[in-house]
Amino acid sequence: NDVNILKGAIVTADKIITVSPTYAEEIKTPEHSNGLSSIVCENQYKLSGILNGLDYEFYNPATDKVIYTNFDIDNMENKKKNKELLQKEFGLEVNPDKPIIAFCSRINALKGFDLVKGCIERLVNELDIQVAGVGSGDKEYVDFFTYLNNKYPKNVHVSLGFSLEIGKKIYSGADIYLMP
C-alpha cells in the first residue's frame, strides 16, 4: 500500500538501461532488485545493459590526433614519449622511473574520492609517485586537489574542469589508471 516511484518509472519508461549487461540480469532476481524483480521481469523487453568502458575508436592511441605521439602494442617507445611529454606539460618532474597514477572522472565521494583523499598524499610522499588527473566535482575534493597541486607541484597535477583533450593525453601517458 505504498507508492514506489521507481516501480512507476520502470513501468512507464520507454527504455531501462543499467551500467552493464550483467547488472541488467541481476536486477531481475529478488536478491538484487529490492522487491521489484517481478516488475523488472515484466518489463525486461525494454531492459538492456551498456558496459562501462572506453570507445576503442575514439581512444585509439594508434590513430588519435590529440595525444602527443601515436603508439600501439608494437611501438611502446612512443608510449614512453607520451609519459615524458605529459610530465613536461603538467610541470611534473620528468622521470621515466616515477610511476604516474592517473584519473579522469567526476571528483566526488560516489566515485571513491573519499578513499583517494585518505591515501594519495601518503603515496606521493612514501612511494614517490606522481598523480595526473582531470575532473570537476565537489568542493571538498576540488579544494583537496588544489592543495596537492600547490604542495607537490613536481609530483601532482590535477586539472580541475572537464577536458576530453587533457583526458586523452593522461590516458596516453599514465602508467597506472585509477578507475573510480
C-alpha positions, 0 to 999 in steps of 0.5 A: 500500500505504498507508492514506489516511484521507481516501480512507476518509472520502470513501468512507464519508461520507454527504455531501462538501461543499467551500467552493464549487461550483467547488472541488467540480469541481476536486477531481475532476481529478488536478491538484487532488485529490492522487491521489484524483480517481478516488475523488472521481469515484466518489463525486461523487453525494454531492459538492456545493459551498456558496459562501462568502458572506453570507445576503442575508436575514439581512444585509439592511441594508434590513430588519435590526433590529440595525444602527443605521439601515436603508439600501439602494442608494437611501438611502446617507445612512443608510449614512453614519449607520451609519459615524458611529454605529459610530465613536461606539460603538467610541470611534473618532474620528468622521470621515466622511473616515477610511476604516474597514477592517473584519473579522469572522472567526476571528483566526488565521494560516489566515485571513491574520492573519499578513499583517494583523499585518505591515501594519495598524499601518503603515496606521493610522499612514501612511494614517490609517485606522481598523480595526473588527473582531470575532473570537476566535482565537489568542493571538498575534493576540488579544494583537496586537489588544489592543495596537492597541486600547490604542495607537490607541484613536481609530483601532482597535477590535477586539472580541475574542469572537464577536458576530453583533450587533457583526458586523452593525453593522461590516458596516453601517458599514465602508467597506472589508471585509477578507475573510480 
